Amino acid sequence: MSAARLHDGDMMLTIPTYITWQDVDGELALFDERDDRYHLLNGTAAVIWRAIAAGADRSGLIDRIAAGFRVKPEEIVADVDAFIEAAMAQGLLLRKDAAPSA
């Protein structure tokens, strides 16, 4: 995914049905049914994942993470985008177009 597409603030992400997850000692264990692989997310990545699961778009996700860690949004954009890009490349997240404005 190109960096330009990641900078779409309204980009919505979805977790595919073949991915299941569970809390494990403050981290998240993801299971990919396609290849029977587990992926372990650290605390920060788990916060991003939970925000996506709650329906946050990219800009809302960045704002939520920044507030939770008490940093400016611009300080975390690159890290959030890197996580999203890596997760999408592995098929752990999929892009879902945002609903049109009313």
C-alpha positions in Angstrom: 0.0 0.0 0.0 1.4 3.4 -0.9 2.0 6.0 1.7 -0.4 8.3 -0.1 -3.3 6.0 0.3 -2.5 5.7 4.0 -2.8 9.4 4.5 -6.5 9.3 3.7 -7.8 10.4 7.1 -11.2 8.8 6.5 -9.7 5.4 5.6 -11.7 2.7 7.3 -10.2 -0.6 8.2 -11.8 -3.9 8.9 -10.7 -7.1 10.5 -11.3 -10.0 8.2 -13.5 -12.9 9.4 -10.6 -15.3 9.1 -8.7 -13.4 11.9 -9.6 -14.1 15.6 -7.9 -12.5 18.5 -7.7 -12.9 22.3 -6.0 -11.0 25.1 -2.9 -12.6 26.5 -1.2 -10.9 29.4 -1.8 -7.3 28.1 -0.9 -8.2 24.5 -3.1 -9.6 21.8 -2.7 -12.9 20.1 -4.1 -13.0 16.6 -4.9 -16.3 14.8 -5.0 -16.3 11.0 -7.2 -19.2 9.9 -5.8 -19.0 6.4 -2.4 -20.4 7.3 -2.9 -21.5 11.0 -0.4 -18.8 12.1 -0.4 -16.8 15.3 0.7 -13.2 15.5 1.4 -11.5 18.8 0.8 -7.8 19.1 2.6 -5.8 21.8 0.8 -3.3 24.0 0.9 -0.4 21.6 -0.1 -2.4 18.6 -2.9 -4.0 20.7 -4.3 -0.5 21.4 -4.3 0.3 17.7 -6.0 -3.1 16.9 -8.7 -2.5 19.5 -9.4 1.0 18.2 -9.8 -0.5 14.7 -12.1 -3.2 16.0 -14.2 -0.5 17.7 -14.7 1.2 14.3 -12.3 4.1 14.4 -11.2 5.5 11.0 -7.6 6.4 10.5 -7.8 10.0 11.8 -9.9 8.9 14.8 -7.5 6.1 15.5 -4.5 8.5 15.5 -6.4 10.9 17.8 -7.4 8.2 20.2 -3.9 6.7 20.4 -2.3 10.2 20.8 -4.7 11.0 23.7 -4.1 7.7 25.4 -0.3 8.1 25.3 -0.4 11.9 25.9 1.5 12.8 22.8 0.7 15.0 19.8 -0.9 13.1 16.9 1.9 14.1 14.5 4.3 12.2 16.8 2.7 8.9 16.2 1.4 9.1 12.7 4.4 7.3 11.2 4.2 4.4 13.7 0.4 4.0 13.3 0.8 4.0 9.5 3.6 1.5 9.6 1.5 -0.9 11.7 -1.5 -0.5 9.4 0.7 -1.0 6.3 2.3 -4.1 7.7 -1.0 -5.6 8.9 -2.6 -5.0 5.5 0.4 -6.5 3.7 -0.1 -9.7 5.7 -3.9 -9.6 5.2 -4.6 -9.1 8.9 -6.5 -5.9 8.1 -8.5 -4.9 5.0 -9.4 -1.5 3.8 -13.1 -0.7 3.9 -14.3 2.5 2.2 -15.8 5.1 4.6 -19.5 5.7 4.3 -20.3 8.6 2.1 -21.1 11.9 3.8 -24.8 12.8 4.1 
